[in-house]
Amino acid sequence: MKRQALLVLFALISLVSFGQESPSSVIRGAVVDAQSDFPLPGVTVLLIGSDPVVGTTTDIDGRFRLENIPVGRHGIQVSFIGYEPQVLSNLLVTSGKELTVNVKLSESVLQLDGAEIVAEDDKATPKNEMATVSARSFTVEEAMRYSGALQDPSRMAQNFAGVSNSSDDRNDIIIRGNSPSGVLWRMEGIDIPSPNHFSAFGSTGGPVSMLNINNLSNSDFLTSAFPSEYGNALAGVFDLELRNGNKENYEFLGQVGFNGFEFGAEGPIGLGKNGSFLINYRYSTLEVFNALGIEFGTGTAVPQYQDLTFKVDIPTAKAGRFGIFGVGGTSYIEFLASDATETNLFSSDAEDSRFGSNTGWVGVSHKYFFNERTSSKLVLAASHAGTDGNIDSLSTENGDPTRIFGLDRFQNKYTARLDINSKRNARNTIKFGVQADLNQFNFRDSVLYAPGEYFYESDFEDEASLVQSYISWQHRAGEKWTINAGLHSQHFLLNNSNAIEPRAGVRYKINDRQSLNLGMGLHSQMQPLPIYFNRERIDANTSVIRNDELDFNKSAHGVIGYDNLITNVFRIKVEAYYQYLYNVAVDRDSSSFSVLNAGAGFVIPNNADLVNDGTGFNYGLEFTAERFFNKGYYILGTASLFESKYEGSDGIERNTAFNTNYVLNLLGGKEFPLNEKSSISFDTKVTYAGGQRFTPIDFESSLAQTEEVLFEDQAFSEQYDPYFRWDFKITYRMNKKKTSQQFSIDLRNVTNQENVFMQQFNARAGEIETRYQIGFFPDVQYRIYF
């Protein structure tokens, strides 16, 4: 029946796409100087292959607009005297929504004496000019196109070299064997909490992303030796930007899929000069279906969530550019093993658990140009991250629920950040800034340790500040050499921890298509805030806090890479790296524990007597072969080989929890135009990776204590079978005069491969059971622009 319904839907969509006049749309955008961000007036923008020629020049604000462009794939050529030109190809023009293209041109360090050079835009090059190695751009179209990504930036990034995931049910980013908690999330210039529903303190991932791909602009993803403007991170950076709304026309979006039912709107507002707004709201798809009586096999474990994203952009003639932005969401889920009639996804057979979270941030920004070479950006923001939940055990003799754990935590952060960017000349650019974060928090959680008696592992209300500053310098020493150097510092006022971190990167351009890249630097990160206030129980009436003097976890990065743009559309990249981690928090007494293994779940460590004596290291080799989308198809292959080790306070070298040793990805897709109004695309992805590391269960002790007990001295000594998944996606796109529609079905895990999720001790059954990752899962999505 479902198959017949899909066939009827495709037929109806195809029928209405014929017999109407050819739809068209608009390509618009802005051109700025790559180093200073100053708008460039008088830049020539031409539609490639147009006859007669379609083109324009940018206005005083660097803006351009090409009208009546037929829907389909197009390219534009952007050129300006004294600057290195660019060609942007395969831009997708659809009806119902204008295409916005923002271009950065680099001033030439050589006098070309009128010679014209047209450079194809390297789609892998990061937006941040100070990034030398281990960085690439993240494009919105890629996130929408790739199979298995669920339009989630985190899951999309897992296709890149050096990146893997912890499990299918979460979107944690594991970079080069590092904990996901070492990733820094940034939006609009400020550091943000984990941008996910059902997120927990100390983690940066979750089951469902709060980031709405329909509202994002192209952004940067960095995996090592990142520039000095980024701090308080050990593993990597996801630097996101929200796009501006349409300044001239109102546009609307409707969408339904895995991420939710959603509606979006954007358009001009009557403030300032060419102001705009953008807003989008989403509501949990499964919760809607559950209310309608439609079951998906998750039992009572129905994820309930909603989120809102907005941005207001207000340019002015003399006072600079103002912006207001924000993202917020709530989520709740419960796993009830006590409901014997239900099968609950990822639940325990001996526990009832409930979990909720509230996360959001809002900010005001102001960008001002003192002149065409020097600008400032000030951002004032506030964020909130809160979690609450409880666990009831069903392992009592009569089976009645007994509360064994409860938590109620929140953290409010107030941020002020100022960046100054000064392009001294074509060769030299200096950037410096300061950021101050005031954290106000309340951490309370308790655990049952005797019948009717609870111990508060944390019960604290306080505030603490983190102050960071940096300076970066870029020197373009002729045509071949680019040098990026900088210094980052941070100071944690809770216990006066300090870190001074030099960074450096060098790029040598062998020729127009090949380059060698080198990056190195020191990086440090504070502990997740609740760890500082974990309590150690002395007796029934006494507990102490010992972790409040913990220092930063620290690391040294070293990377060397080779890039070869073999053709305008095919590129290979090889990187080798070594990362040494030191000053890592571990138990004071001899044990296998290290915070390097935390951060890929809903629980943060409750260890209450930690010292900065741990170490670790990661090293590996990565290879990327990428054919950019051209002539209707693309191919991306990545291979990562790595080792990730650590030492706890027992001095034994072990695998980290994230040492899967290898990850192989192969992606590809082909787009077939059906006529001038519609097309159909096929995308696929295959992943093969080493299995997750795990600590074996002490079955006899678990049976005796009626709860899971692990062989802690054998931490992460065993490994599950290799992970394999094949995804396949079909997308149908149709353009009408005033609307464009898209229907897709993404078949995740086509072969229904049983990849191991975890092993756990079932106290009620008295046995060790194996749980598996998500099996075959079809994600059906419909989107309309109008």
GIKAZI-V380153 format. One line per field, one symbol per residue. ss: DSSP state (@ for helix, = for strand, . for the rest). burial: + if it has 16 or more other C-alpha atoms within 10 Angstrom, else -. Layout:
ss->???
burial->???
//
This chain:
ss->.@@@@@@@@@@@@@@@.......==========.....=....====.......===.....========.========...=.==========..=.=======.=..........===..............====.@@@@@@.......@@@@@.....==.........==....@@@=====..==....==..........==...@@@=..====.............=====.=........=======..==========...===========.@@@@@@@............============.....================..............===================....====================........======================....=======================..=========================...============....=============....============...@@@@@.=====..====.@@@...=============....==================......=@@@............=====================..===============.....===......============....============...==..=.@@@@@@@....=.@@@...==...=============....=========.......=======....======....=========.
burial->------------++--+-----++++++++++++++++++++++++++-----++-+++--+++++--++++-++++++++++++++++-+-+++++++++-+++++++---------+-+++-++++-+++++++++++-+++++++++++++++++++++++++++-++++++++++++++++++++++++++++++++++++++++++++++++++++++++++++++++++++++++++++++--++++++++-+++++++++++--+-++++++++++++++----------++++++++++++++++++----+++++++++++++++++++----+++++++++++++++++++++++++++---+++++++++++++++++++++++-----+++++++++++++++++++++++--++++++++++++++++++++++------+++++++----++++++++++++-----+++++++++++-----++-+++++++++----++++++++++++++-++++++++------+-+++++++++++++++++++++---++++++++++++++++++++--+++++++++++--++-++++++++++++++++++++++++--++++++++++++++++++---++++++++++++++++++----++++++++++++++++++++++-+--++--+++++----+++-++--+++++++++++++++-+++++++++++---++++++++++++---+--+-++++-+++++++++
//
